[in-house]
Amino acid sequence: MAAAVESVVVVHNVAKRHNVGTLARSATAFGVAEVVVVGRRDVSAFGSHGATSHLRFRHFVSLALARAYLKASRRADPGLSNP
């Protein structure tokens, strides 16, 4: 039997730092395992209503570093491409 595939959401340059809480709730509802935040570090999970306890968060300063992480962890990255 094949191993379970984990879903990852990549968020780049969050404009409103409180949007991460709402995103965490949605990601948890869809079974996402990890949220990769690129760019802004001062995000807030306000409004997550506990959803963040079901997710792993990673932060990267650039899309290139996030892409390298995803490739190294053997995750497909169809939505991430170099400009």
Secondary structure, 3 states (H helix, E strand, C coil): CCCCCCEEEEEECCCCCCHHHHHHHHHHHCCEEEEEEECCCCCCCCCCCCHHHHCEEEEECCHHHHHHHHHHCCCCCCCCCCC
